[in-house]
């Protein structure tokens, strides 16, 4: 079983690792957020286009 020493050592090591974290700047965060939004919109438009094309293709095939 875990002893109290192991738990205390784990907590100390966790705190030391948390101190090493470097958060991105506001400018970098906004830039990356814009990329994610742009890629999401682009992917949504592409999927919508393919959906429409496949629907029209199936409609054409099934109505003949």
MARTI-738061 format. One record per residue (C-alpha): residue number from 0; residue in three letters; x, y, z. Coordinates in Angstrom, 2 decimals, always signed. Example, Ala and Ser with C-alpha at 12.3 -4.5 7.8 and 13.67 -1.06 7.14 Angstrom:
0,Ala,+12.30,-4.50,+7.80
1,Ser,+13.67,-1.06,+7.14
END
This chain:
0,Unk,+0.00,+0.00,+0.00
1,Unk,+1.03,+3.60,-0.40
2,Unk,+2.63,+5.18,+2.57
3,Unk,+2.16,+8.79,+3.58
4,Unk,+5.73,+9.53,+2.39
5,Unk,+4.85,+8.42,-1.14
6,Unk,+1.77,+10.62,-1.21
7,Unk,+3.67,+13.64,+0.07
8,Unk,+6.46,+13.05,-2.48
9,Unk,+3.87,+12.77,-5.25
10,Unk,+2.22,+16.04,-4.23
11,Unk,+5.59,+17.86,-4.06
12,Unk,+6.58,+16.55,-7.50
13,Unk,+3.20,+17.55,-8.91
14,Unk,+3.58,+21.09,-7.59
15,Unk,+7.08,+21.34,-9.09
16,Unk,+5.78,+20.19,-12.48
17,Unk,+2.92,+22.69,-12.33
18,Unk,+5.43,+25.49,-11.78
19,Unk,+7.09,+24.58,-15.11
20,Unk,+3.92,+25.23,-17.13
21,Unk,+4.15,+28.14,-19.57
22,Unk,+0.81,+29.41,-20.74
23,Unk,+0.59,+30.94,-24.22
24,Unk,+0.40,+34.69,-24.58
25,Unk,-2.89,+36.39,-25.33
26,Unk,-1.78,+37.07,-28.91
27,Unk,-0.83,+33.44,-29.49
28,Unk,-4.07,+32.22,-27.93
29,Unk,-6.15,+34.45,-30.20
30,Unk,-4.15,+33.38,-33.27
31,Unk,-4.57,+29.68,-32.52
32,Unk,-8.25,+30.15,-31.71
33,Unk,-8.74,+31.86,-35.08
34,Unk,-7.03,+28.90,-36.80
35,Unk,-9.31,+26.42,-35.07
36,Unk,-12.44,+28.42,-35.95
37,Unk,-11.27,+28.82,-39.55
38,Unk,-10.49,+25.13,-40.01
39,Unk,-13.81,+24.18,-38.39
40,Unk,-15.77,+26.46,-40.71
41,Unk,-13.82,+25.22,-43.73
42,Unk,-14.39,+21.57,-42.81
43,Unk,-18.10,+22.25,-42.21
44,Unk,-18.45,+23.91,-45.60
45,Unk,-16.59,+21.07,-47.31
46,Unk,-18.78,+18.43,-45.64
47,Unk,-21.90,+20.41,-46.56
48,Unk,-20.74,+20.60,-50.18
49,Unk,-20.05,+16.86,-50.37
50,Unk,-23.37,+16.08,-48.70
51,Unk,-25.23,+18.21,-51.25
52,Unk,-23.32,+16.68,-54.19
53,Unk,-23.94,+13.10,-52.99
54,Unk,-27.63,+13.87,-52.43
55,Unk,-27.98,+15.26,-55.94
56,Unk,-26.05,+12.33,-57.41
57,Unk,-28.25,+9.80,-55.63
58,Unk,-31.38,+11.68,-56.63
59,Unk,-30.21,+11.62,-60.25
60,Unk,-29.42,+7.91,-60.11
61,Unk,-32.63,+6.87,-58.35
62,Unk,-35.02,+8.96,-60.48
63,Unk,-33.87,+7.56,-63.81
END
